[in-house]
Amino acid sequence: MCRNIKQLRFPDRPPTDEELELAALQFVRKVSGYRQPSKANDQAFQAAVTGIAAVTRRLFDQLEIR
């Protein structure tokens, strides 16, 4: 189980889609308690990862960087 959440805000570039997907996967694993979901839960698990990555992308698109 993951223990450290990586910072995705970099001074020289926005996070890549892959970095956002990996962070979302890490988050869903942590909150669900599953490293790998069962076949019955796989669709919900993947939908959560996709949704969280999309929300995180919107967050970064809206942040004002000084």
N, CA, C and O of each residue as an XYZ file, in Angstrom:
264
protein
N       0.857     -1.180      0.000
C       0.000      0.000      0.000
C       0.898      1.237      0.000
O       1.920      1.272      0.686
N       0.514      2.233     -0.762
C       1.307      3.454     -0.873
C       1.302      4.215      0.452
O       0.318      4.187      1.191
N       2.392      4.883      0.737
C       2.485      5.639      1.965
C       2.731      7.125      1.719
O       2.327      7.960      2.528
N       3.373      7.454      0.637
C       3.728      8.846      0.377
C       2.975      9.367     -0.838
O       2.946      8.737     -1.896
N       2.371     10.526     -0.659
C       1.713     11.196     -1.773
C       2.744     12.144     -2.387
O       3.325     12.971     -1.685
N       2.968     12.022     -3.692
C       3.939     12.876     -4.366
C       3.300     14.193     -4.763
O       2.149     14.239     -5.198
N       4.062     15.256     -4.608
C       3.610     16.578     -5.042
C       3.635     16.623     -6.563
O       4.595     16.169     -7.187
N       2.597     17.161     -7.148
C       2.509     17.239     -8.603
C       2.685     18.657     -9.134
O       2.646     18.873    -10.345
N       2.874     19.611     -8.254
C       3.080     20.994     -8.699
C       4.574     21.216     -8.850
O       5.328     21.184     -7.878
N       4.983     21.441    -10.088
C       6.384     21.650    -10.402
C       6.595     23.103    -10.806
O       5.692     23.706    -11.387
N       7.757     23.684    -10.518
C       7.972     25.098    -10.848
C       8.099     25.368    -12.342
O       7.861     26.492    -12.784
N       8.469     24.364    -13.125
C       8.763     24.615    -14.532
C       7.778     24.001    -15.527
O       7.915     24.207    -16.733
N       6.775     23.243    -15.032
C       5.850     22.601    -15.962
C       4.622     22.075    -15.225
O       4.675     21.816    -14.023
N       3.534     21.923    -15.942
C       2.355     21.292    -15.332
C       2.560     19.775    -15.290
O       3.395     19.244    -16.022
N       1.811     19.083    -14.444
C       1.944     17.622    -14.399
C       1.432     16.996    -15.695
O       0.513     17.515    -16.329
N       2.033     15.888    -16.070
C       1.592     15.179    -17.267
C       0.324     14.377    -16.957
O      -0.003     14.149    -15.793
N      -0.373     13.959    -17.991
C      -1.555     13.117    -17.799
C      -1.183     11.816    -17.096
O      -1.942     11.325    -16.260
N      -0.035     11.259    -17.424
C       0.409     10.024    -16.776
C       0.642     10.232    -15.279
O       0.256      9.392    -14.466
N       1.269     11.346    -14.918
C       1.501     11.644    -13.500
C       0.180     11.804    -12.757
O       0.047     11.352    -11.620
N      -0.798     12.448    -13.398
C      -2.101     12.622    -12.768
C      -2.812     11.284    -12.600
O      -3.421     11.038    -11.559
N      -2.743     10.421    -13.601
C      -3.366      9.091    -13.518
C      -2.734      8.265    -12.399
O      -3.438      7.597    -11.642
N      -1.404      8.312    -12.298
C      -0.727      7.550    -11.253
C      -1.078      8.066     -9.862
O      -1.259      7.278     -8.934
N      -1.175      9.375     -9.718
C      -1.561      9.941     -8.425
C      -3.004      9.581     -8.087
O      -3.313      9.272     -6.936
N      -3.886      9.618     -9.079
C      -5.280      9.244     -8.853
C      -5.383      7.774     -8.469
O      -6.155      7.419     -7.578
N      -4.616      6.924     -9.127
C      -4.597      5.503     -8.791
C      -4.125      5.295     -7.361
O      -4.702      4.499     -6.619
N      -3.085      6.006     -6.980
C      -2.560      5.924     -5.617
C      -3.639      6.334     -4.604
O      -3.817      5.674     -3.580
N      -4.347      7.413     -4.892
C      -5.399      7.892     -4.011
C      -6.528      6.876     -3.883
O      -6.973      6.582     -2.774
N      -6.995      6.336     -5.009
C      -8.100      5.372     -4.984
C      -7.682      4.103     -4.241
O      -8.471      3.541     -3.482
N      -6.469      3.660     -4.451
C      -5.978      2.491     -3.702
C      -5.998      2.762     -2.210
O      -6.410      1.914     -1.418
N      -5.553      3.942     -1.838
C      -5.472      4.285     -0.413
C      -6.858      4.342      0.220
O      -7.086      3.733      1.265
N      -7.782      5.065     -0.399
C      -9.094      5.238      0.236
C      -9.956      3.986      0.148
O     -10.800      3.760      1.016
N      -9.761      3.166     -0.889
C     -10.586      1.959     -1.020
C     -10.030      0.795     -0.207
O     -10.766     -0.119      0.166
N      -8.742      0.834      0.060
C      -8.112     -0.269      0.772
C      -7.747     -1.433     -0.129
O      -7.313     -2.479      0.355
N      -7.916     -1.267     -1.436
C      -7.593     -2.317     -2.398
C      -6.411     -1.904     -3.256
O      -6.382     -0.801     -3.803
N      -5.451     -2.782     -3.369
C      -4.366     -2.534     -4.326
C      -4.854     -2.876     -5.724
O      -4.570     -2.157     -6.683
N      -5.579     -3.959     -5.834
C      -6.170     -4.396     -7.095
C      -7.613     -4.797     -6.809
O      -7.840     -5.700     -6.004
N      -8.590     -4.161     -7.438
C      -9.984     -4.491     -7.146
C     -10.376     -5.838     -7.750
O      -9.733     -6.334     -8.675
N     -11.432     -6.408     -7.214
C     -11.986     -7.632     -7.794
C     -12.601     -7.292     -9.153
O     -12.807     -6.122     -9.476
N     -12.886     -8.317     -9.933
C     -13.515     -8.080    -11.235
C     -14.852     -7.368    -11.075
O     -15.222     -6.546    -11.914
N     -15.576     -7.678    -10.008
C     -16.875     -7.043     -9.765
C     -16.731     -5.549     -9.473
O     -17.648     -4.777     -9.751
N     -15.590     -5.134     -8.916
C     -15.385     -3.733     -8.550
C     -14.467     -2.975     -9.496
O     -14.235     -1.780     -9.312
N     -13.946     -3.654    -10.503
C     -12.967     -3.032    -11.388
C     -13.515     -1.807    -12.115
O     -12.817     -0.799    -12.225
N     -14.723     -1.871    -12.603
C     -15.292     -0.740    -13.351
C     -15.431      0.491    -12.449
O     -15.097      1.601    -12.864
N     -15.915      0.303    -11.237
C     -16.046      1.426    -10.303
C     -14.674      1.985     -9.926
O     -14.498      3.199     -9.824
N     -13.720      1.106     -9.724
C     -12.354      1.498     -9.377
C     -11.747      2.343    -10.492
O     -11.195      3.412    -10.230
N     -11.846      1.868    -11.738
C     -11.283      2.592    -12.874
C     -12.004      3.915    -13.122
O     -11.374      4.907    -13.487
N     -13.321      3.932    -12.923
C     -14.080      5.175    -13.083
C     -13.636      6.213    -12.053
O     -13.553      7.403    -12.359
N     -13.352      5.759    -10.839
C     -12.879      6.674     -9.799
C     -11.515      7.240    -10.170
O     -11.286      8.439    -10.010
N     -10.611      6.410    -10.657
C      -9.281      6.872    -11.063
C      -9.404      7.915    -12.180
O      -8.767      8.967    -12.122
N     -10.210      7.625    -13.177
C     -10.396      8.554    -14.296
C     -11.006      9.871    -13.825
O     -10.558     10.943    -14.231
N     -12.017      9.797    -12.976
C     -12.679     10.997    -12.471
C     -11.762     11.860    -11.632
O     -11.753     13.083    -11.774
N     -10.991     11.235    -10.762
C     -10.076     11.992     -9.900
C      -8.972     12.634    -10.726
O      -8.584     13.771    -10.456
N      -8.461     11.932    -11.724
C      -7.437     12.510    -12.596
C      -8.001     13.722    -13.342
O      -7.308     14.727    -13.496
N      -9.239     13.638    -13.801
C      -9.864     14.755    -14.521
C     -10.068     15.964    -13.607
O      -9.811     17.098    -14.009
N     -10.521     15.727    -12.401
C     -10.723     16.821    -11.441
C      -9.381     17.456    -11.081
O      -9.286     18.675    -10.940
N      -8.360     16.641    -10.936
C      -7.034     17.172    -10.616
C      -6.493     18.006    -11.766
O      -5.860     19.037    -11.536
N      -6.731     17.577    -13.002
C      -6.304     18.369    -14.168
C      -7.000     19.730    -14.154
O      -6.363     20.754    -14.399
N      -8.305     19.746    -13.869
C      -9.043     21.018    -13.803
C      -8.470     21.913    -12.707
O      -8.358     23.126    -12.886
N      -8.110     21.316    -11.578
C      -7.503     22.090    -10.497
C      -6.236     22.779    -10.992
O      -6.072     23.986    -10.816
N      -5.346     22.016    -11.608
C      -4.101     22.600    -12.088
C      -4.328     23.635    -13.179
O      -3.593     24.618    -13.258
N      -5.325     23.431    -14.013
C      -5.634     24.400    -15.063
C      -6.139     25.717    -14.478
O      -6.001     26.764    -15.110
N      -6.717     25.679    -13.290
C      -7.295     26.878    -12.685
C      -6.370     27.561    -11.665
O      -6.608     28.707    -11.283
N      -5.338     26.870    -11.233
C      -4.431     27.484    -10.257
C      -3.658     28.640    -10.876
O      -3.211     28.567    -12.021
N      -3.514     29.684    -10.114
C      -2.701     30.817    -10.551
C      -1.298     30.646     -9.957
O      -1.129     30.562     -8.740
N      -0.324     30.597    -10.820
C       1.054     30.412    -10.394
C       1.730     31.772    -10.354
O       1.657     32.545    -11.310
N       2.388     32.053     -9.241
C       3.071     33.339     -9.093
C       4.507     33.235     -9.514
O       5.240     34.223     -9.458
